[in-house]
Amino acid sequence: YKRISRMIEFLGEFGYEHYQRPFVEFVLEEALEHGTLIKTVESCKQYWIEYMKIEEDREHMRKKAEASSH
């Protein structure tokens, strides 16, 4: 999971922050809606969402993760 963390950080540091949300959203959807990548849910919630540079994107993903958890 460290590689995924580094990828998300890289996107934010090198001007590609607009790709962070789609990437994290894809991982979360695969885990929660499709049942694949299920082991990534906690890392997504605890780390990857917080690495996202754009505050609005972080807030959107926090809400989406919380809604999916119930």
Residue pairs with C-beta under 8 A, 6 or more apart in sequence:
1 40
1 43
1 47
4 27
4 40
4 43
4 48
5 43
5 47
5 48
5 51
7 23
8 20
8 23
8 24
8 48
8 51
8 52
9 51
10 16
11 17
11 19
11 20
11 23
12 20
12 51
12 52
12 53
17 52
17 53
17 54
17 57
18 54
20 51
20 52
20 53
20 54
20 57
21 52
21 54
21 57
21 60
21 61
24 44
24 48
24 49
24 52
24 61
25 61
25 64
27 37
27 40
27 44
27 48
28 40
28 41
28 44
28 61
28 64
28 65
28 68
30 36
30 37
30 40
31 37
31 38
31 39
31 40
31 41
31 44
32 41
32 68
33 68
41 65
44 65
45 65
49 58
49 61
49 62
49 65
50 58
52 58
52 61
